[in-house]
Amino acid sequence: MRYDFDKVINRFQTASIKWDESENLFGEKDLIPMWVADMDFMAPAPVIEAMKERVEHGIFGYTLRPESYYEAVIGWMKRRHQWSVQKEWICHCPGVVPALNYIVQAFTQPGDKVVIQPPVYYPFTNVVEGNGRQVVHNPLRYENGSYMMDFDDLQRKMDPDVKLLILCNPHNPGGRVWTREELTELGNICIRNNVHIVSDEIHGDLVLKGHTHTPFAAISKEFAENSIVCTAPSKTFNLAGLQASNIIIPNETYREIFQATMNTLAIRLTNTFGVVATESAYRYGDEWLDQLLEYLQQNLDFLTEYVEKRINGIKVIKPEATYLVWLDCRELGMDTETLQEFILKQAKVAVNQGFTFGLGGEGFIRMNIACPRSVLEEGLSRIEKAVNSCRGAIK
């Protein structure tokens, strides 16, 4: 079937954080929400049908993950990423961010150090500092409109107190798809220094044309034994509200440590609809995802052309993955507070401000383009008019 991603669906009054909560969060009315990583597209038809069928059963008691669930996850990883995953490696968690918290609690002690690579998804900082651990920054290098890892800086910052490195693979917000060579160099540095890698691969299915996602643990047995890979169908199929993720841990000892923490916190049971939706998505969602990726590429091309031709002072950092576009606004000449106020009050667009992603994020914004093109065009038009108005006032 052909999916209609141009269709505008009214999400107001559906308890949507993205739409119903934007005014409270940003303090402005009539905003176009283009911030949180939540798509404005309906889930694949097979997923919706599977959930309808489950609703018709009418009983929603305690739910396990059946054999068919594991088969679907394993099949997806093999089919889409050429990664052979074993059933026993797959651990349940309500989400990737909760999993990161539990991993930090399970594998480090208060005062230990955890490496992150800013500018990066802001909860990484929260899960480290919120659990009483120390953040070690290994900032990415911004060169020629793209981001690179700084391996020399990483090696210098390794010491016996560094226990974990949280990797964003693919990278959010920069959109980089790390190459096998880059991941190999990173992995070797961590192994030499006895540092475990936690790879957040929640955007791994959303890779744009010309690029290939490499699951970190698929590179080698040695890397698999030194890593925890966090995956979920939530970003891929717009299922975040169902709170389902799969934490893949090949190392048996690490797996036991993680599971012990989960058991201590009594996090063992599964959301009924999370199970149904995940299995259906991974079994029957390929066609929908392939069409989605085509549409996202078209949205990215539209945005890139629009910005380059019509919005002076903003540059597009073209992502290789995700539906989140990192925009360089530094040529507008605004400080952090002014840029934030300008985008919200003048343009009336809700985006993520770059400074929230840590070092190197100042002067950037992150825009979610997983929306109908008409909505994207309206958001860009608002920013264009605001920039032109600002420049006219300066003249």
C-alpha positions in Angstrom: 0.0 0.0 0.0 1.0 3.6 -0.4 1.1 5.7 2.7 0.1 9.4 2.7 2.7 11.3 4.8 1.3 14.6 3.4 -1.9 14.1 5.4 -2.2 16.6 8.3 -3.6 15.0 11.4 -5.0 17.1 14.2 -3.1 16.0 17.3 -4.6 18.6 19.7 -6.5 17.3 22.6 -4.9 13.8 22.3 -2.7 14.4 25.4 0.2 14.9 23.0 3.3 16.4 24.7 4.5 17.8 21.4 1.2 19.6 20.6 -0.9 20.0 23.7 2.0 20.9 26.1 4.0 23.2 23.9 2.4 26.4 25.1 3.0 25.5 28.7 6.6 24.4 28.1 7.6 27.4 25.9 5.3 30.1 27.2 4.0 31.1 23.8 0.7 30.6 22.0 0.2 29.5 18.3 3.5 27.8 18.0 4.3 25.2 15.4 5.9 22.4 17.4 9.1 21.1 15.7 11.0 20.1 18.7 10.7 16.7 20.5 11.6 13.6 18.5 8.0 12.6 17.8 6.6 12.2 14.2 3.3 13.6 13.0 2.6 10.4 11.0 0.3 7.5 11.7 2.0 4.2 12.6 2.1 1.5 10.0 -1.3 0.0 9.1 -0.3 -3.6 10.3 0.6 -2.2 13.7 -2.7 -0.4 14.0 -4.6 -3.5 12.9 -2.7 -5.7 15.4 -3.6 -3.3 18.2 -7.2 -3.2 17.2 -7.3 -7.0 17.3 -5.8 -7.0 20.7 -8.3 -4.4 21.9 -11.2 -6.6 20.7 -10.0 -9.4 22.9 -10.9 -7.2 25.8 -8.6 -8.5 28.6 -5.4 -6.7 29.3 -3.7 -8.6 32.1 -0.1 -9.2 33.0 1.8 -9.7 29.7 4.9 -11.6 28.8 7.1 -11.3 25.7 6.2 -14.5 23.7 8.7 -16.4 21.5 7.2 -14.6 18.4 8.2 -11.3 19.9 11.9 -12.3 20.1 11.8 -13.8 16.6 10.5 -10.5 15.3 13.3 -8.5 17.0 16.0 -10.9 15.8 14.6 -11.0 12.3 14.6 -7.2 12.1 18.1 -6.8 13.2 19.3 -9.4 10.8 17.2 -8.1 7.9 17.9 -4.4 8.3 21.3 -4.3 9.9 23.0 -7.7 9.1 23.4 -8.2 12.9 22.9 -11.7 14.3 21.3 -11.3 17.7 20.6 -14.1 20.1 17.3 -14.3 22.1 19.0 -14.4 25.5 20.8 -11.1 24.7 17.5 -9.2 24.6 16.5 -7.4 27.8 13.3 -5.4 28.4 13.1 -1.8 29.5 10.3 0.8 29.3 12.6 3.1 27.3 16.1 3.9 26.3 16.5 6.9 28.6 15.4 4.8 31.6 17.8 2.1 30.5 20.7 4.6 30.5 19.8 5.5 34.1 19.7 1.9 35.2 23.0 1.1 33.3 24.8 4.0 35.0 23.5 2.8 38.4 24.4 -0.8 37.7 27.9 -0.4 36.2 29.3 2.6 38.1 29.6 3.9 41.6 28.9 7.5 42.9 31.9 9.7 41.8 32.9 7.5 38.9 33.3 9.2 35.5 31.2 8.7 32.3 32.3 10.0 28.9 29.8 11.7 26.6 30.5 13.4 23.2 28.8 16.9 23.1 26.9 18.4 21.5 24.8 15.4 22.2 21.3 14.3 23.3 20.8 16.3 26.5 19.5 13.4 28.7 23.0 11.9 28.5 24.2 14.6 30.9 21.2 14.2 33.1 21.6 10.4 33.6 25.2 10.8 34.6 24.9 13.8 36.9 21.5 12.8 38.2 23.0 9.6 39.5 25.9 11.3 41.3 28.5 10.4 38.7 31.0 12.8 36.9 30.6 13.8 33.2 33.7 13.8 31.2 33.3 15.8 28.0 34.9 14.5 24.8 33.6 17.2 22.4 33.1 16.4 18.8 35.1 18.5 16.3 33.0 20.5 13.9 34.8 20.6 10.5 33.5 21.6 7.1 29.8 21.4 8.1 30.0 18.0 9.8 31.1 16.4 13.1 34.1 14.2 13.8 35.2 12.3 16.9 38.3 13.7 18.6 40.2 10.5 19.5 43.3 12.3 20.8 41.2 14.2 23.3 39.4 11.0 24.3 42.7 9.2 24.9 44.0 12.1 27.0 40.9 12.0 29.2 40.9 8.3 30.0 41.9 7.5 33.6 41.0 4.7 36.0 37.9 6.5 37.2 36.3 6.5 33.7 34.0 3.5 33.7 31.6 4.1 30.8 31.3 5.9 27.5 27.8 6.7 26.2 27.8 6.7 22.4 25.1 8.2 20.3 25.0 6.0 17.2 23.7 7.6 14.9 24.4 10.9 16.4 21.7 13.2 17.8 21.6 16.2 17.1 24.4 16.3 14.5 23.0 13.5 12.4 26.3 11.7 11.7 26.2 8.0 10.9 29.5 6.9 12.4 31.6 4.7 10.0 32.8 1.3 10.9 36.3 2.7 11.0 35.4 5.5 13.4 33.5 3.0 15.7 36.5 0.6 15.6 38.9 3.3 16.7 36.6 4.4 19.5 36.1 0.8 20.6 39.8 0.0 20.7 40.5 3.1 22.9 37.8 2.0 25.3 39.0 -1.6 25.5 42.6 -0.5 26.1 41.3 1.6 29.0 38.8 -0.8 30.5 35.8 1.3 29.6 32.4 -0.2 28.7 30.5 1.3 25.8 26.8 2.0 26.0 25.6 2.6 22.4 22.3 4.4 22.1 21.1 3.2 18.7 17.5 4.4 18.9 17.8 6.2 15.5 19.6 3.3 13.8 16.7 2.5 11.5 16.4 6.1 10.3 19.4 6.2 8.1 19.1 8.3 4.9 20.2 7.3 1.4 23.9 6.8 0.8 24.7 5.8 4.4 24.6 2.6 6.4 24.1 2.1 10.2 26.7 -0.1 11.9 25.5 -1.6 15.2 28.5 -1.2 17.5 28.3 -4.8 18.9 28.2 -6.2 15.3 31.8 -5.1 14.6 33.5 -7.9 16.5 33.0 -10.4 19.3 35.4 -8.3 21.4 33.3 -5.2 21.0 30.1 -7.2 21.6 31.5 -8.4 24.9 32.3 -4.9 26.0 29.1 -3.2 25.0 25.4 -2.6 25.8 23.3 -1.6 22.8 20.0 0.3 23.4 17.4 -0.1 20.7 13.6 0.6 20.4 10.9 0.8 17.8 9.7 4.2 19.2 11.5 6.6 16.9 11.4 4.3 13.9 7.6 3.7 13.9 6.4 6.6 16.1 5.5 4.4 19.1 7.2 6.3 22.0 3.9 6.4 24.0 3.9 2.6 24.2 7.2 2.6 26.2 9.0 -0.4 24.8 12.7 -0.9 24.1 15.1 -3.7 23.7 18.4 -3.5 25.5 20.8 -5.9 23.8 23.6 -7.3 26.0 25.8 -10.1 24.5 28.0 -10.3 27.6 26.4 -12.7 30.0 27.9 -11.2 33.1 26.8 -7.7 32.1 23.4 -9.0 31.3 23.1 -10.5 34.8 24.2 -7.2 36.4 21.6 -5.2 34.4 18.8 -7.7 35.1 19.6 -7.7 38.8 19.2 -3.9 38.8 15.9 -4.2 36.9 14.7 -6.8 39.3 15.6 -4.7 42.3 13.5 -1.9 40.9 10.7 -4.3 40.1 10.8 -3.5 36.4 9.9 -6.8 34.9 6.5 -6.6 33.3 5.7 -5.3 29.8 3.0 -3.0 28.4 0.6 -5.2 26.5 0.3 -2.9 23.5 4.1 -2.3 23.5 4.6 -6.0 22.9 1.9 -6.2 20.2 3.1 -3.0 18.4 6.8 -3.9 18.5 6.3 -7.4 17.1 4.0 -6.2 14.4 6.3 -3.3 13.4 9.3 -5.5 13.2 7.5 -8.2 11.2 5.5 -6.0 8.8 6.9 -2.5 9.0 9.5 -2.6 6.2 7.3 -1.1 3.5 6.1 1.7 5.7 9.7 2.5 6.8 11.1 2.5 3.3 8.4 5.0 2.2 9.0 7.1 5.3 12.7 7.3 4.6 11.9 8.5 1.0 9.6 11.2 2.4 12.1 12.3 5.0 14.8 12.6 2.4 12.4 14.8 0.3 11.6 16.9 3.4 15.3 17.3 4.0 16.0 18.3 0.4 13.1 20.8 0.5 14.4 22.3 3.8 17.9 22.5 2.5 16.9 24.3 -0.7 14.5 26.6 1.2 17.1 27.7 3.7 19.9 28.1 1.2 17.8 30.2 -1.1 15.6 32.2 1.3 17.0 32.4 4.8 20.3 34.3 5.1 22.2 33.6 8.3 21.2 30.0 8.8 23.1 27.0 7.5 21.9 23.4 7.3 24.1 20.7 8.8 22.8 17.9 6.5 22.0 14.8 8.6 23.0 11.4 7.4 20.3 9.9 9.7 17.4 10.8 12.0 14.6 13.3 11.1 16.2 15.9 13.3 18.1 18.7 11.5 20.8 20.7 13.2 20.8 24.3 12.0 23.7 26.7 12.4 22.3 30.1 13.3 25.5 31.8 14.4 25.6 34.1 11.5 22.4 35.8 12.8 24.7 37.3 15.4 22.5 36.5 18.4 23.5 35.3 21.8 21.8 32.3 23.3 19.0 34.1 25.1 18.3 36.3 22.1 18.2 33.4 19.6 15.8 31.5 21.9 13.5 34.4 22.2 13.7 35.2 18.5 12.6 31.7 17.4 9.8 31.5 19.9 8.4 35.0 20.0 9.2 36.3 16.5 9.1 33.1 14.3 6.5 31.3 16.5 8.3 28.0 16.0 9.1 25.6 18.9 12.5 24.0 18.4 15.2 22.6 20.6 17.8 25.2 21.4 21.4 24.0 20.7 22.9 25.0 24.1 20.8 22.3 25.8 22.9 19.7 24.0 26.1 20.9 25.8 29.4 22.1 24.7 29.5 23.3 21.1 25.7 23.6 20.8 25.5 27.4 21.3 24.1 29.2 18.3 22.4 26.1 16.8 18.9 24.9 16.9 17.4 21.4 16.3 14.4 21.1 14.1 12.1 18.0 13.7 11.1 17.6 10.0 9.0 14.4 10.5 5.8 16.2 9.6 3.7 16.8 6.5 5.6 19.1 4.0 2.9 21.8 4.4 3.7 22.0 8.1 7.4 22.1 7.4 6.9 24.8 4.8 4.9 26.9 7.2 7.6 26.6 9.9 10.3 27.6 7.5 8.2 30.5 6.2 7.7 31.8 9.7 11.5 31.7 10.3 12.1 33.4 7.0 9.7 36.2 7.7 11.2 36.7 11.2 14.7 36.8 9.9 13.8 39.3 7.2 11.9 41.4 9.7 14.9 41.4 12.0 17.3 42.4 9.3 14.9 45.1 8.1 14.7 46.6 11.6 18.5 46.6 11.8 18.8 48.5 8.5 
